[in-house]
Amino acid sequence: MNLIDVFRAIVLGLVQGITEFLPISSTAHLLVFTKAFGWTDLVGQKYFVDAIQFGSVIAVVWYFWTDLTQILTGSWTAFRQRHWDREEWKLLIGIIVGTIPALVVGFLIKDIVPESPLVIAIMSIVMSLLLGLAEQIGTRKRGFDSLEIRDGILVGLGQMIALLPGASRSGSTLTTALFLGLERQPAARFSFLLGIPTLTIATLYQSTKAFGNVDSVIALLAGIISTFIFSYLSIAWLLRYLQRRSNWVFVWYRLAFGAVVLLAIAFGRFQNV
């Protein structure tokens, strides 16, 4: 067992866990982090970084377990009773339909869009401006119980933006939900629920190589556990934070992050590859 690899995996789990569910892009932070510290060995490999996302999957399912069981049992009742206006049924269909575009388009362009620092910097700045605009013009008058199938479709389409490195899955869905007039906390909650299928399937697809590498098992488990802990804390913190606060702190952070990455590229700290 390589203790250095275990330590690095725990650190990357911390970065992944904190940034996956905040609207700031885990992909951006992990790529910049590994490049900045020169972690190009085992734990810096893309397949390893993708695999520790299982901690985020476990955390979001664990956190929303009650919601998920209510949606599934309520949907089953609605299906048996042909009660298509039931809230749980509309929410389930919205999540399913909203997941399909991101999965299909993601599969088609998975080898086309490069995970380069330049793309990450540009998308970080673009998404900060969109989030700021959503904060500015969103009505924030709709609660979680007002969700319709149409919302799932539109937020799912918004999720496709996250296929671009640096856009952020949670950031794109949260921004779209705010544009649709949802209150901040329900918007974040819905974005998490809608992102569960996409995050789960993408993680399974992207990380198969990591589980075939026996030498990385201990480090991988350490990274997954670290990711789980910090993902769970991140979800809980954000939902409490958005009950009383706005998203402007993330707007300014993303602007600053994108600017710093652009400066790093300009001064040769990152190669744009």
VODO-649162 format. One record per residue: x, y, z of N, C-alpha, C in turn. Coordinates in steps of 0.02 Angstrom, whole numbers. Each point is the difference from the previous one (the first is absolute). Layout:
<atoms>
+--------+--------+--------+--------+--------+--------+--------+--------+--------+
:    nxx :    nyy :    nzz :   caxx :   cayy :   cazz :    cxx :    cyy :    czz :
+--------+--------+--------+--------+--------+--------+--------+--------+--------+
:      X :      Y :      Z :      X :      Y :      Z :      X :      Y :      Z :
...
+--------+--------+--------+--------+--------+--------+--------+--------+--------+
</atoms>
This chain:
<atoms>
+--------+--------+--------+--------+--------+--------+--------+--------+--------+
:    nxx :    nyy :    nzz :   caxx :   cayy :   cazz :    cxx :    cyy :    czz :
+--------+--------+--------+--------+--------+--------+--------+--------+--------+
:     42 :    -60 :      0 :    -42 :     60 :      0 :     44 :     62 :      0 :
:    -12 :     46 :    -46 :     37 :     62 :     -5 :    -37 :     54 :     39 :
:     28 :     21 :     57 :    -34 :     49 :     42 :     -6 :     68 :    -34 :
:     47 :     15 :    -43 :     -4 :     65 :    -36 :    -61 :      0 :    -46 :
:    -10 :    -56 :    -35 :    -59 :     -5 :    -44 :    -65 :      4 :     41 :
:     -1 :    -31 :     58 :    -59 :      2 :     43 :    -13 :     72 :     22 :
:     52 :     35 :     20 :     -7 :     69 :     22 :    -27 :     44 :    -57 :
:     30 :     -9 :    -59 :    -22 :     40 :    -57 :    -73 :    -16 :    -19 :
:    -18 :    -64 :      6 :    -69 :    -19 :    -15 :    -49 :     32 :     48 :
:     20 :      4 :     64 :    -43 :     32 :     50 :     -8 :     75 :    -16 :
:     55 :     32 :    -19 :     -3 :     71 :    -18 :    -44 :     11 :    -60 :
:      8 :    -42 :    -51 :    -42 :      7 :    -60 :    -73 :    -15 :     17 :
:    -12 :    -46 :     47 :    -68 :    -12 :     22 :    -30 :     61 :     33 :
:     41 :     35 :     38 :    -24 :     62 :     32 :    -19 :     51 :    -54 :
:     43 :      9 :    -51 :    -14 :     47 :    -54 :    -62 :    -21 :    -38 :
:     -4 :    -64 :    -19 :    -59 :    -26 :    -36 :    -63 :      9 :     41 :
:      2 :    -18 :     63 :    -59 :      2 :     42 :    -27 :     71 :     10 :
:     45 :     47 :     11 :    -22 :     69 :     11 :    -27 :     31 :    -65 :
:     33 :    -15 :    -56 :    -17 :     37 :    -62 :    -53 :    -34 :    -43 :
:    -16 :    -64 :     12 :    -49 :    -34 :    -43 :    -69 :     31 :      5 :
:    -20 :     19 :     60 :    -69 :     23 :      9 :     -6 :     76 :     10 :
:     56 :     34 :     10 :     -1 :     73 :     -3 :      2 :     19 :    -74 :
:    -30 :     55 :    -19 :     -3 :     18 :    -71 :     65 :     30 :    -26 :
:     56 :    -38 :      8 :     65 :     26 :    -19 :     42 :    -49 :    -41 :
:    -25 :    -60 :    -14 :     31 :    -50 :    -44 :     55 :    -40 :     33 :
:    -14 :    -63 :     13 :     50 :    -45 :     28 :     53 :    -17 :    -53 :
:    -21 :     -8 :    -63 :     48 :    -16 :    -54 :     53 :     54 :     -5 :
:    -22 :     63 :      3 :     48 :     56 :     -5 :     50 :     -2 :     57 :
:    -24 :     -8 :     60 :     45 :      2 :     58 :     47 :    -60 :      3 :
:    -25 :    -59 :    -17 :     42 :    -60 :      1 :     55 :      5 :    -53 :
:    -18 :     23 :    -61 :     49 :      5 :    -53 :     54 :     52 :     17 :
:    -23 :     58 :     23 :     48 :     53 :     18 :     42 :    -22 :     60 :
:    -31 :    -33 :     48 :     36 :    -22 :     60 :     55 :    -50 :    -18 :
:    -17 :    -51 :    -40 :     50 :    -50 :    -17 :     56 :     28 :    -43 :
:    -17 :     47 :    -45 :     51 :     31 :    -41 :     45 :     47 :     41 :
:    -31 :     37 :     46 :     38 :     47 :     40 :     51 :    -35 :     45 :
:    -18 :    -58 :     27 :     45 :    -36 :     45 :     40 :    -55 :    -35 :
:    -11 :     -7 :    -65 :     38 :    -48 :    -38 :    -17 :    -72 :     17 :
:    -61 :    -12 :     20 :    -22 :    -68 :     17 :    -21 :    -37 :    -63 :
:     48 :    -22 :    -38 :    -14 :    -32 :    -64 :      8 :    -76 :      5 :
:     15 :    -25 :     60 :      7 :    -73 :      8 :    -69 :    -31 :     13 :
:     -3 :    -52 :     39 :    -62 :    -38 :     11 :    -60 :     43 :     15 :
:      3 :     39 :     54 :    -60 :     37 :     22 :    -16 :     59 :    -45 :
:     47 :     18 :    -44 :    -14 :     56 :    -45 :    -30 :    -23 :    -66 :
:     -3 :    -65 :    -11 :    -28 :    -26 :    -62 :    -76 :     11 :     -2 :
:    -26 :     14 :    -59 :    -71 :     17 :     -7 :    -45 :    -57 :     25 :
:     18 :    -62 :    -16 :    -43 :    -55 :     20 :     -5 :     -6 :     76 :
:     55 :     18 :     35 :      0 :     -2 :     73 :    -43 :     56 :     29 :
:      8 :     60 :    -28 :    -38 :     57 :     22 :    -75 :    -11 :    -12 :
:    -16 :    -29 :    -58 :    -70 :    -15 :    -15 :    -29 :    -50 :     50 :
:     41 :    -50 :     19 :    -25 :    -53 :     44 :    -17 :     24 :     70 :
:     37 :     48 :     26 :    -15 :     23 :     68 :    -66 :     37 :      4 :
:    -30 :     16 :    -59 :    -66 :     30 :      0 :    -54 :    -46 :     29 :
:     16 :    -64 :      7 :    -48 :    -45 :     32 :    -18 :     25 :     70 :
:     47 :     32 :     32 :    -15 :     29 :     66 :    -54 :     53 :     -4 :
:      1 :     39 :    -53 :    -52 :     51 :    -10 :    -68 :    -32 :    -15 :
:      2 :    -54 :    -40 :    -62 :    -36 :    -15 :    -32 :    -28 :     64 :
:     41 :    -32 :     41 :    -25 :    -29 :     62 :    -28 :     55 :     46 :
:     36 :     56 :      3 :    -20 :     55 :     44 :    -67 :     30 :    -19 :
:    -10 :     13 :    -65 :    -62 :     33 :    -21 :    -60 :    -48 :      6 :
:     12 :    -65 :    -14 :    -54 :    -49 :      9 :    -17 :     -7 :     74 :
:     51 :     -3 :     42 :    -10 :     -6 :     73 :    -38 :     60 :     26 :
:     21 :     60 :    -20 :    -31 :     62 :     25 :    -73 :      4 :    -20 :
:    -15 :    -18 :    -62 :    -68 :      6 :    -26 :    -38 :    -66 :     -1 :
:     21 :    -48 :     42 :    -31 :    -65 :     -1 :    -75 :      4 :     14 :
:    -19 :     40 :     49 :    -72 :      8 :     16 :    -38 :     29 :    -60 :
:     29 :     51 :    -31 :    -32 :     30 :    -59 :     -7 :    -51 :    -56 :
:     53 :    -38 :    -11 :      0 :    -48 :    -55 :    -52 :    -55 :     12 :
:     -5 :    -25 :     61 :    -49 :    -52 :     14 :    -71 :     27 :     -6 :
:    -10 :     62 :     21 :    -67 :     30 :     -7 :    -18 :     10 :    -73 :
:     48 :     21 :    -41 :    -13 :      9 :    -71 :    -17 :    -66 :    -33 :
:     37 :    -53 :     17 :    -11 :    -65 :    -31 :    -65 :    -32 :     23 :
:    -13 :      1 :     65 :    -62 :    -30 :     26 :    -61 :     40 :    -23 :
:      5 :     66 :      1 :    -55 :     42 :    -23 :    -13 :     -9 :    -74 :
:     54 :     -9 :    -39 :     -8 :    -10 :    -72 :    -32 :    -68 :    -15 :
:     19 :    -51 :     40 :    -30 :    -65 :    -10 :    -75 :      1 :     16 :
:    -18 :     37 :     53 :    -70 :      8 :     17 :    -37 :     38 :    -55 :
:     31 :     53 :    -27 :    -30 :     38 :    -54 :    -10 :    -43 :    -62 :
:     49 :    -43 :    -14 :     -4 :    -44 :    -59 :    -57 :    -50 :      8 :
:     -6 :    -29 :     59 :    -53 :    -50 :     11 :    -69 :     31 :     -2 :
:     -5 :     63 :     25 :    -65 :     34 :      4 :    -13 :     44 :    -61 :
:     49 :      1 :    -47 :     -5 :     44 :    -59 :    -11 :     72 :     20 :
:     35 :     20 :     53 :     -6 :     68 :     27 :     60 :     40 :    -25 :
:     -4 :     23 :    -63 :     58 :     29 :    -32 :     17 :     71 :     24 :
:    -45 :     30 :     39 :     14 :     67 :     26 :     34 :     -2 :     68 :
:     13 :    -60 :     25 :     32 :     -6 :     65 :     71 :     30 :     -3 :
:     20 :     37 :     53 :     63 :     36 :      1 :     60 :    -46 :    -11 :
:      1 :    -58 :     33 :     56 :    -45 :     -6 :      8 :    -27 :    -71 :
:    -56 :    -14 :    -33 :      3 :    -25 :    -68 :     29 :     52 :    -47 :
:    -23 :     61 :      6 :     25 :     54 :    -43 :     75 :     12 :     12 :
:     20 :     -6 :     63 :     70 :     10 :     17 :     43 :    -56 :    -28 :
:    -23 :    -62 :      5 :     38 :    -56 :    -26 :      7 :      4 :    -76 :
:    -55 :     14 :    -34 :      3 :      5 :    -73 :     45 :     59 :    -21 :
:     -4 :     54 :     37 :     43 :     57 :    -14 :     74 :    -17 :      7 :
:     17 :    -38 :     52 :     69 :    -21 :     10 :     23 :    -47 :    -55 :
:    -43 :    -48 :    -18 :     19 :    -48 :    -52 :     10 :     34 :    -67 :
:    -50 :     40 :    -20 :      4 :     35 :    -64 :     57 :     50 :     -1 :
:     12 :     32 :     57 :     53 :     49 :      5 :     70 :    -31 :     -2 :
:      4 :    -64 :     16 :     65 :    -34 :      1 :     21 :    -21 :    -70 :
:    -47 :    -18 :    -42 :     15 :    -29 :    -66 :     44 :     46 :    -44 :
:    -16 :     65 :     -7 :     41 :     42 :    -45 :     74 :      1 :     20 :
:     15 :      7 :     65 :     69 :      4 :     21 :     37 :    -66 :    -13 :
:    -34 :    -56 :     11 :     32 :    -65 :    -11 :     14 :    -12 :    -75 :
:    -49 :     15 :    -41 :      8 :    -11 :    -72 :     54 :     45 :    -29 :
:     -6 :     65 :     13 :     49 :     47 :    -28 :     68 :    -13 :     31 :
:      2 :    -16 :     64 :     64 :    -14 :     33 :     36 :    -59 :    -32 :
:    -37 :    -52 :    -18 :     31 :    -58 :    -33 :     26 :     19 :    -69 :
:    -37 :     43 :    -35 :     20 :     18 :    -68 :     62 :     44 :     -2 :
:      8 :     44 :     50 :     56 :     48 :     -3 :     54 :    -14 :     51 :
:     -2 :    -60 :     32 :     47 :    -14 :     54 :     73 :      4 :    -21 :
:     14 :    -12 :    -63 :     70 :      3 :    -24 :     15 :     63 :    -40 :
:    -46 :     46 :     -1 :      8 :     60 :    -42 :     23 :     61 :     41 :
:    -32 :     11 :     57 :     15 :     60 :     40 :     60 :    -13 :     45 :
:     53 :     38 :     -8 :     60 :    -11 :     41 :     -7 :     30 :     70 :
:     27 :    -34 :     49 :      1 :     26 :     69 :     63 :     43 :      8 :
:      1 :     56 :    -33 :     58 :     44 :      2 :    -11 :     57 :     48 :
:     54 :     27 :     29 :     -6 :     58 :     45 :    -35 :     60 :    -33 :
:     12 :     10 :    -65 :    -31 :     57 :    -35 :    -76 :     -8 :     -2 :
:    -24 :    -60 :    -19 :    -72 :    -12 :     -2 :    -29 :      8 :     70 :
:     34 :    -25 :     50 :    -24 :      5 :     69 :     -5 :     73 :     22 :
:     51 :     40 :    -16 :     -1 :     70 :     20 :    -57 :     38 :    -34 :
:     -9 :    -12 :    -64 :    -53 :     34 :    -37 :    -69 :    -19 :     26 :
:    -10 :    -66 :     10 :    -65 :    -23 :     25 :    -14 :     24 :     71 :
:     52 :      4 :     40 :    -10 :     25 :     69 :    -25 :     72 :     -1 :
:     28 :     41 :    -44 :    -21 :     70 :     -5 :    -70 :      5 :    -30 :
:    -12 :    -39 :    -53 :    -67 :      2 :    -32 :    -54 :    -21 :     49 :
:     12 :    -55 :     37 :    -51 :    -24 :     47 :     -8 :     47 :     59 :
:     52 :     35 :     19 :     -8 :     49 :     54 :    -46 :     57 :    -22 :
:      6 :     20 :    -63 :    -42 :     54 :    -26 :    -73 :    -24 :     -5 :
:    -10 :    -63 :    -22 :    -68 :    -27 :     -5 :    -32 :     -7 :     69 :
:     39 :    -24 :     48 :    -26 :     -7 :     68 :    -18 :     69 :     29 :
:     43 :     49 :    -13 :    -15 :     67 :     23 :    -63 :     28 :    -32 :
:     -9 :    -14 :    -65 :    -60 :     23 :    -35 :    -62 :    -35 :     28 :
:      6 :    -65 :     15 :    -56 :    -37 :     29 :    -19 :     28 :     69 :
:     50 :     18 :     38 :    -12 :     31 :     66 :    -36 :     67 :     -8 :
:     19 :     36 :    -53 :    -26 :     67 :    -10 :    -72 :      0 :    -25 :
:    -17 :    -45 :    -47 :    -66 :      4 :    -32 :    -47 :    -57 :     21 :
:     26 :    -51 :     35 :    -43 :    -54 :     22 :    -52 :     25 :     51 :
:    -62 :    -22 :     -7 :    -53 :     26 :     45 :      3 :    -32 :     69 :
:     25 :    -61 :      5 :      6 :    -37 :     64 :    -67 :      0 :     37 :
:    -53 :    -16 :    -36 :    -67 :     -3 :     29 :    -29 :    -71 :      2 :
:     36 :    -48 :    -28 :    -26 :    -68 :     -5 :     35 :    -45 :     50 :
:    -39 :    -41 :     34 :     27 :    -49 :     47 :      9 :    -68 :    -32 :
:     23 :    -48 :     40 :     13 :    -67 :    -26 :    -64 :    -34 :    -23 :
:    -56 :     16 :     33 :    -63 :    -33 :    -17 :    -31 :     25 :    -65 :
:     31 :     51 :    -31 :    -27 :     27 :    -62 :     33 :    -31 :    -62 :
:     47 :    -46 :     11 :     37 :    -29 :    -56 :    -45 :    -39 :    -47 :
:     14 :      7 :    -64 :    -38 :    -36 :    -52 :     49 :    -39 :    -44 :
:    -27 :    -43 :    -42 :     42 :    -38 :    -47 :     41 :     46 :    -43 :
:    -32 :     56 :    -20 :     35 :     50 :    -41 :     64 :     25 :     33 :
:     -1 :      8 :     66 :     59 :     23 :     36 :     56 :    -51 :     -5 :
:    -18 :    -64 :      5 :     51 :    -53 :     -7 :     32 :      0 :    -68 :
:    -41 :     11 :    -51 :     26 :      1 :    -68 :     48 :     59 :     -9 :
:    -21 :     59 :     22 :     41 :     60 :    -10 :     64 :     -1 :     42 :
:     -6 :    -22 :     63 :     60 :     -5 :     41 :     46 :    -54 :    -27 :
:    -29 :    -54 :    -27 :     40 :    -52 :    -31 :     37 :     26 :    -61 :
:    -32 :     42 :    -40 :     34 :     31 :    -56 :     56 :     46 :     24 :
:    -14 :     35 :     55 :     52 :     42 :     30 :     60 :    -41 :     24 :
:    -14 :    -62 :     20 :     53 :    -44 :     24 :     51 :    -17 :    -55 :
:    -22 :      5 :    -62 :     45 :    -15 :    -55 :     59 :     49 :     -3 :
:    -10 :     60 :     27 :     55 :     48 :      1 :     58 :    -28 :     39 :
:    -16 :    -41 :     51 :     53 :    -28 :     43 :     44 :    -50 :    -37 :
:    -17 :    -18 :    -61 :     43 :    -43 :    -39 :     64 :     36 :    -21 :
:     -1 :     66 :      4 :     59 :     40 :    -13 :     40 :      5 :     65 :
:     63 :    -17 :      0 :     41 :      2 :     61 :      0 :     70 :     31 :
:    -11 :      2 :     65 :      0 :     63 :     35 :    -69 :     31 :      8 :
:    -51 :    -29 :    -32 :    -67 :     29 :      4 :    -33 :    -16 :     66 :
:      9 :    -62 :     25 :    -30 :    -23 :     63 :    -70 :    -27 :    -10 :
:     -9 :    -64 :     18 :    -66 :    -31 :     -6 :    -50 :     34 :     48 :
:     20 :      8 :     62 :    -45 :     32 :     48 :    -10 :     74 :    -18 :
:     52 :     32 :    -26 :     -6 :     70 :    -18 :    -47 :     12 :    -58 :
:      4 :    -43 :    -51 :    -44 :      9 :    -58 :    -72 :    -15 :     16 :
:    -12 :    -51 :     41 :    -70 :    -17 :     18 :    -29 :     51 :     49 :
:     40 :     21 :     47 :    -23 :     51 :     47 :    -16 :     65 :    -36 :
:     43 :     21 :    -46 :    -11 :     61 :    -38 :    -64 :     -4 :    -41 :
:    -10 :    -56 :    -33 :    -61 :    -10 :    -40 :    -62 :      3 :     44 :
:      3 :    -33 :     58 :    -58 :      0 :     46 :    -15 :     70 :     25 :
:     51 :     40 :     12 :    -12 :     69 :     21 :    -32 :     41 :    -56 :
:     22 :    -11 :    -62 :    -32 :     33 :    -57 :    -74 :    -18 :     -5 :
:    -17 :    -60 :     21 :    -70 :    -23 :     -3 :    -42 :     26 :     58 :
:     30 :     41 :     43 :    -37 :     32 :     53 :     -2 :    -36 :     67 :
:     40 :    -54 :      8 :      0 :    -35 :     64 :     38 :     39 :     53 :
:    -20 :    -10 :     62 :     37 :     28 :     56 :     68 :    -35 :      3 :
:     49 :     32 :     32 :     69 :    -25 :     -2 :      6 :    -70 :     29 :
:    -26 :    -11 :     59 :      9 :    -66 :     32 :    -36 :    -56 :    -38 :
:    -63 :     10 :    -20 :    -33 :    -51 :    -41 :     35 :    -11 :    -68 :
:     29 :     53 :    -28 :     36 :     -6 :    -63 :     61 :    -46 :      9 :
:     37 :     10 :     55 :     58 :    -42 :     13 :    -21 :    -72 :     14 :
:    -53 :     -9 :     39 :    -24 :    -67 :     16 :    -21 :    -37 :    -64 :
:    -36 :     34 :    -44 :    -21 :    -31 :    -62 :     60 :    -16 :    -44 :
:     49 :     44 :     -2 :     59 :    -12 :    -41 :     38 :    -61 :     24 :
:      2 :    -11 :     65 :     34 :    -59 :     27 :    -38 :    -64 :    -19 :
:    -66 :      1 :      9 :    -40 :    -59 :    -16 :      4 :    -17 :    -74 :
:     -5 :     51 :    -42 :      2 :    -12 :    -72 :     69 :    -24 :    -22 :
:     52 :     21 :     36 :     68 :    -19 :    -20 :     20 :    -70 :     22 :
:    -39 :    -32 :     44 :     19 :    -66 :     26 :      9 :    -52 :    -55 :
:    -49 :     -9 :    -46 :      9 :    -51 :    -53 :     60 :     14 :    -44 :
:      9 :     63 :    -20 :     55 :     17 :    -44 :     67 :    -11 :     34 :
:      6 :     23 :     62 :     62 :     -8 :     37 :     17 :    -74 :     10 :
:    -51 :    -39 :     17 :     11 :    -72 :     12 :     22 :    -36 :    -63 :
:    -36 :     10 :    -55 :     15 :    -35 :    -62 :     68 :     23 :    -28 :
:     13 :     65 :      3 :     64 :     26 :    -26 :     58 :    -27 :     41 :
:     -8 :     -4 :     66 :     54 :    -26 :     42 :     13 :    -73 :    -14 :
:    -53 :    -40 :     -7 :      8 :    -71 :    -17 :     36 :     -8 :    -67 :
:    -19 :     40 :    -48 :     28 :     -7 :    -67 :     74 :     22 :     -2 :
:     15 :     54 :     35 :     67 :     30 :     -5 :     53 :    -34 :     42 :
:    -21 :    -38 :     51 :     49 :    -24 :     49 :     13 :    -75 :     -1 :
:    -21 :    -33 :    -53 :      9 :    -73 :     -2 :     73 :    -20 :      3 :
:     45 :     39 :    -29 :     71 :    -16 :     -1 :     30 :      1 :     70 :
:    -24 :     44 :     43 :     29 :      7 :     67 :    -10 :    -63 :     41 :
:    -56 :    -33 :     -8 :    -15 :    -58 :     41 :     35 :    -63 :    -26 :
:     32 :      5 :    -57 :     40 :    -56 :    -25 :     73 :      5 :     20 :
:     18 :     55 :     32 :     69 :     11 :     21 :      7 :    -18 :     75 :
:     24 :    -60 :     14 :      4 :    -24 :     69 :     45 :     44 :     43 :
:     52 :     28 :    -29 :     48 :     40 :     38 :    -31 :     62 :     29 :
:    -57 :     22 :    -28 :    -29 :     64 :     21 :    -59 :     -9 :     47 :
:    -15 :    -61 :     21 :    -61 :    -13 :     38 :     -2 :     39 :     65 :
:     54 :     -2 :     40 :      1 :     34 :     64 :     -7 :     76 :     -9 :
:     38 :     27 :    -46 :     -4 :     72 :    -13 :    -69 :     19 :    -27 :
:    -27 :    -43 :    -42 :    -66 :     14 :    -28 :    -54 :      0 :     54 :
:      3 :    -48 :     45 :    -48 :     -2 :     55 :      7 :     61 :     45 :
:     62 :     21 :     13 :     11 :     60 :     41 :    -29 :     61 :    -34 :
:      9 :      4 :    -66 :    -27 :     57 :    -37 :    -76 :      1 :     -1 :
:    -31 :    -60 :     -8 :    -73 :     -4 :     -1 :    -29 :     19 :     68 :
:     31 :    -25 :     55 :    -25 :     16 :     67 :      7 :     75 :     14 :
:     58 :     28 :    -18 :     10 :     72 :      8 :    -52 :     40 :    -40 :
:    -11 :    -21 :    -62 :    -49 :     33 :    -43 :    -70 :     -4 :     30 :
:    -18 :    -58 :     26 :    -66 :     -9 :     31 :    -10 :     49 :     58 :
:     49 :      3 :     44 :     -6 :     43 :     60 :     -9 :     73 :    -20 :
:     43 :     24 :    -44 :     -2 :     71 :    -17 :    -58 :     16 :    -48 :
:    -22 :    -48 :    -39 :    -59 :     11 :    -43 :    -62 :      8 :     44 :
:     -7 :    -43 :     49 :    -59 :      3 :     44 :     -1 :     67 :     37 :
:     57 :     20 :     27 :      4 :     64 :     36 :    -14 :     58 :    -47 :
:     23 :     -4 :    -62 :    -11 :     53 :    -49 :    -73 :      8 :    -17 :
:    -35 :    -56 :    -10 :    -72 :      2 :    -15 :    -38 :     32 :     57 :
:     13 :    -24 :     60 :    -35 :     25 :     60 :     13 :     75 :      9 :
:     62 :     20 :     -9 :     17 :     70 :     10 :    -34 :     45 :    -52 :
:      2 :    -21 :    -64 :    -28 :     43 :    -53 :    -75 :      9 :      8 :
:    -36 :    -54 :     17 :    -72 :      6 :      8 :    -18 :     46 :     58 :
:     38 :     -2 :     54 :    -12 :     46 :     56 :     19 :     71 :    -20 :
:     56 :      7 :    -35 :     24 :     66 :    -20 :    -51 :     36 :    -45 :
:    -29 :    -37 :    -48 :    -45 :     32 :    -48 :    -69 :     14 :     28 :
:    -13 :    -22 :     61 :    -64 :     19 :     31 :     -2 :     74 :     17 :
:     59 :     30 :     11 :      3 :     70 :     21 :     47 :     43 :    -42 :
:     43 :    -32 :    -39 :     50 :     38 :    -37 :     -8 :    -10 :    -75 :
:     34 :     43 :    -38 :     -3 :     -3 :    -73 :     59 :    -39 :    -27 :
:      3 :     -5 :    -66 :     55 :    -35 :    -34 :     57 :     46 :    -21 :
:     -2 :     62 :     21 :     49 :     47 :    -25 :     72 :    -17 :     20 :
:      8 :    -33 :     57 :     68 :    -20 :     20 :     29 :    -49 :    -51 :
:    -42 :    -42 :    -30 :     24 :    -47 :    -51 :     12 :     35 :    -66 :
:    -40 :     52 :    -14 :     10 :     39 :    -61 :     69 :     32 :      1 :
:     17 :     34 :     55 :     64 :     34 :      5 :     58 :    -50 :      3 :
:    -11 :    -56 :     34 :     53 :    -50 :      5 :     16 :    -28 :    -69 :
:    -52 :    -15 :    -40 :     12 :    -29 :    -65 :     34 :     50 :    -48 :
:    -19 :     63 :      7 :     35 :     51 :    -40 :     74 :      2 :     18 :
:     15 :      1 :     65 :     69 :      2 :     23 :     38 :    -63 :    -20 :
:    -32 :    -58 :      6 :     32 :    -63 :    -18 :     18 :     -1 :    -74 :
:    -48 :     19 :    -42 :     14 :      2 :    -71 :     55 :     48 :    -18 :
:      1 :     58 :     32 :     52 :     50 :    -13 :     69 :    -26 :     21 :
:      4 :    -34 :     57 :     63 :    -27 :     24 :     27 :    -53 :    -48 :
:    -45 :    -44 :    -24 :     22 :    -52 :    -47 :     24 :     32 :    -65 :
:    -34 :     51 :    -24 :     23 :     35 :    -61 :     69 :     31 :     10 :
:     11 :     30 :     58 :     66 :     28 :     15 :     53 :    -54 :      4 :
:    -18 :    -57 :     29 :     48 :    -55 :      5 :     19 :    -25 :    -69 :
:    -49 :     -3 :    -46 :     14 :    -21 :    -69 :     46 :     52 :    -33 :
:    -16 :     64 :     10 :     38 :     54 :    -31 :     73 :     -1 :     22 :
:     12 :    -19 :     63 :     68 :      0 :     27 :     33 :    -69 :     -5 :
:    -32 :    -46 :    -38 :     30 :    -65 :    -13 :     -4 :    -50 :     56 :
:    -42 :     15 :     50 :     -6 :    -48 :     56 :    -39 :    -62 :    -21 :
:    -48 :      9 :    -45 :    -38 :    -57 :    -27 :     10 :     -3 :    -74 :
:     10 :    -60 :    -25 :     -1 :     -8 :    -73 :    -72 :    -11 :    -21 :
:    -21 :     34 :    -52 :    -70 :     -5 :    -22 :    -11 :    -65 :    -40 :
:      1 :    -56 :     37 :    -11 :    -65 :    -32 :    -50 :    -38 :     42 :
+--------+--------+--------+--------+--------+--------+--------+--------+--------+
</atoms>
